[in-house]
Amino acid sequence: MQTVWRTPVELNVAGSGTVSVADPREALDYLTTIWPDQTSELFVDTKAACMQALEGVIDGEACRNLFVAAGQEAGMISLSN
């Protein structure tokens, strides 16, 4: 199941600038490939939420909220997201 977020998340990627993340699949890709801290509890919870959103277990917007919080924690998302 693909759940596109109502509002994409702007992610600041070192060396690449800003990228727009539109859904849990894209978020999961970034979490598993370029995330600077893959050990925090929020990272682990967000990764699990992305997988659950893709399976239709949780709402995509709940996943987005966690992704924004994890991005803020990692310094990759400004507070305006």
Backbone as CSV, one residue per row, in Angstrom:
resi,resn,N_x,N_y,N_z,CA_x,CA_y,CA_z,C_x,C_y,C_z
1,MET,0.843,-1.188,0.000,0.000,0.000,0.000,0.881,1.242,0.000
2,GLN,0.613,2.154,-0.900,1.379,3.396,-0.995,0.537,4.533,-0.432
3,THR,1.076,5.240,0.533,0.366,6.346,1.149,1.156,7.622,0.919
4,VAL,0.699,8.454,0.003,1.370,9.727,-0.264,0.931,10.729,0.795
5,TRP,1.907,11.435,1.363,1.602,12.422,2.380,0.941,13.648,1.773
6,ARG,0.058,14.274,2.527,-0.608,15.500,2.058,0.404,16.595,1.762
7,THR,1.420,16.687,2.613,2.469,17.692,2.435,3.821,16.989,2.478
8,PRO,4.603,17.073,1.401,5.929,16.456,1.422,6.808,17.088,2.500
9,VAL,7.802,16.357,2.920,8.760,16.828,3.916,10.036,17.235,3.181
10,GLU,10.515,18.431,3.461,11.759,18.910,2.867,12.914,18.455,3.755
11,LEU,13.777,17.641,3.194,14.891,17.043,3.923,16.193,17.659,3.431
12,ASN,17.010,18.151,4.345,18.309,18.737,3.995,19.357,17.630,4.009
13,VAL,19.857,17.291,2.816,20.819,16.205,2.663,22.196,16.798,2.377
14,ALA,23.159,16.485,3.227,24.512,16.997,3.048,25.055,16.609,1.679
15,GLY,25.553,17.585,0.961,26.123,17.342,-0.356,25.116,17.301,-1.487
16,SER,23.834,17.216,-1.169,22.805,17.138,-2.205,21.800,18.274,-2.131
17,GLY,21.818,19.033,-1.059,20.844,20.103,-0.893,19.544,19.583,-0.324
18,THR,18.463,20.210,-0.725,17.148,19.860,-0.203,16.447,18.893,-1.148
19,VAL,15.870,17.841,-0.569,15.066,16.899,-1.347,13.674,16.836,-0.729
20,SER,12.702,16.546,-1.550,11.324,16.450,-1.104,10.965,14.973,-0.922
21,VAL,10.499,14.636,0.277,10.118,13.256,0.600,8.596,13.222,0.676
22,ALA,7.971,12.421,-0.185,6.522,12.483,-0.357,5.741,11.338,0.270
23,ASP,6.426,10.275,0.712,5.688,9.121,1.222,6.588,8.227,2.075
24,PRO,5.997,7.254,2.758,6.769,6.381,3.636,7.870,5.592,2.925
25,ARG,7.644,5.216,1.673,8.676,4.462,0.947,9.919,5.316,0.740
26,GLU,9.731,6.555,0.309,10.873,7.454,0.136,11.552,7.719,1.479
27,ALA,10.759,7.910,2.521,11.313,8.150,3.856,12.160,6.957,4.295
28,LEU,11.652,5.761,4.097,12.381,4.555,4.472,13.699,4.451,3.704
29,ASP,13.675,4.809,2.426,14.902,4.798,1.621,15.956,5.723,2.226
30,TYR,15.552,6.936,2.581,16.501,7.876,3.174,16.959,7.426,4.555
31,LEU,16.036,6.889,5.337,16.400,6.418,6.671,17.462,5.322,6.610
32,THR,17.346,4.431,5.653,18.255,3.282,5.598,19.535,3.538,4.824
33,THR,19.589,4.637,4.058,20.787,4.860,3.246,21.659,6.023,3.694
34,ILE,21.051,7.143,4.097,21.882,8.323,4.360,21.678,8.933,5.742
35,TRP,20.854,8.319,6.566,20.551,8.916,7.870,21.813,8.945,8.723
36,PRO,22.124,10.098,9.338,23.387,10.215,10.078,23.448,9.395,11.375
37,ASP,22.336,9.223,12.071,22.335,8.472,13.329,21.252,7.406,13.267
38,GLN,21.670,6.185,13.030,20.715,5.089,12.911,20.593,4.289,14.206
39,THR,20.922,4.938,15.323,20.871,4.231,16.598,19.868,4.829,17.580
40,SER,19.357,6.015,17.291,18.452,6.654,18.247,17.115,5.909,18.305
41,GLU,16.463,6.022,19.427,15.158,5.387,19.603,14.138,5.947,18.606
42,LEU,14.206,7.253,18.359,13.279,7.878,17.418,13.516,7.365,15.997
43,PHE,14.775,7.165,15.616,15.082,6.592,14.307,14.444,5.205,14.175
44,VAL,14.650,4.369,15.175,14.116,2.997,15.153,12.589,3.019,15.061
45,ASP,11.958,3.878,15.847,10.494,3.994,15.816,9.997,4.491,14.459
46,THR,10.716,5.438,13.875,10.320,6.003,12.577,10.470,4.974,11.471
47,LYS,11.550,4.248,11.485,11.754,3.194,10.477,10.631,2.156,10.562
48,ALA,10.291,1.751,11.784,9.206,0.788,11.972,7.878,1.371,11.489
49,ALA,7.641,2.655,11.769,6.390,3.298,11.344,6.298,3.359,9.822
50,CYS,7.415,3.611,9.154,7.393,3.623,7.683,6.989,2.260,7.141
51,MET,7.564,1.217,7.698,7.218,-0.137,7.254,5.753,-0.448,7.542
52,GLN,5.267,-0.029,8.711,3.869,-0.260,9.064,2.924,0.533,8.165
53,ALA,3.301,1.754,7.803,2.469,2.557,6.902,2.394,1.906,5.524
54,LEU,3.497,1.360,5.066,3.503,0.682,3.770,2.641,-0.574,3.780
55,GLU,2.513,-1.188,4.939,1.681,-2.387,5.078,0.230,-2.048,5.395
56,GLY,-0.062,-0.751,5.581,-1.420,-0.332,5.892,-1.806,-0.507,7.345
57,VAL,-0.834,-0.729,8.210,-1.102,-0.945,9.630,-1.360,0.369,10.348
58,ILE,-0.616,1.418,9.975,-0.812,2.739,10.579,-1.058,3.768,9.486
59,ASP,-1.589,4.883,9.881,-1.878,5.989,8.980,-0.581,6.627,8.482
60,GLY,-0.556,6.989,7.214,0.623,7.614,6.628,1.005,8.925,7.287
61,GLU,0.022,9.684,7.733,0.319,10.973,8.368,0.969,10.780,9.735
62,ALA,0.623,9.716,10.444,1.294,9.408,11.708,2.761,9.092,11.444
63,CYS,3.012,8.376,10.377,4.378,8.070,9.966,5.120,9.366,9.615
64,ARG,4.461,10.255,8.893,5.075,11.533,8.516,5.475,12.321,9.755
65,ASN,4.603,12.354,10.743,4.903,13.096,11.971,6.161,12.562,12.647
66,LEU,6.303,11.253,12.700,7.515,10.659,13.274,8.733,10.977,12.421
67,PHE,8.583,10.932,11.095,9.696,11.233,10.193,10.182,12.667,10.390
68,VAL,9.252,13.594,10.543,9.615,14.988,10.793,10.379,15.105,12.111
69,ALA,9.883,14.458,13.150,10.560,14.512,14.453,11.968,13.912,14.366
70,ALA,12.098,12.793,13.668,13.409,12.156,13.518,14.344,13.049,12.699
71,GLY,13.799,13.686,11.677,14.606,14.593,10.867,15.081,15.797,11.657
72,GLN,14.220,16.309,12.510,14.608,17.430,13.366,15.697,16.988,14.337
73,GLU,15.524,15.803,14.929,16.527,15.275,15.840,17.886,15.128,15.148
74,ALA,17.871,14.713,13.883,19.103,14.486,13.119,19.652,15.770,12.507
75,GLY,18.932,16.888,12.656,19.385,18.145,12.061,19.193,18.212,10.559
76,MET,18.267,17.417,10.036,18.035,17.370,8.588,16.741,18.064,8.179
77,ILE,15.952,18.499,9.154,14.682,19.149,8.868,14.568,20.370,9.779
78,SER,14.182,21.486,9.172,13.972,22.687,9.984,12.651,22.564,10.742
79,LEU,12.483,23.359,11.752,11.287,23.300,12.586,10.012,23.675,11.842
80,SER,10.110,24.287,10.666,8.913,24.718,9.939,8.179,23.562,9.263
81,ASN,8.767,22.374,9.163,8.107,21.211,8.560,7.105,20.670,9.543
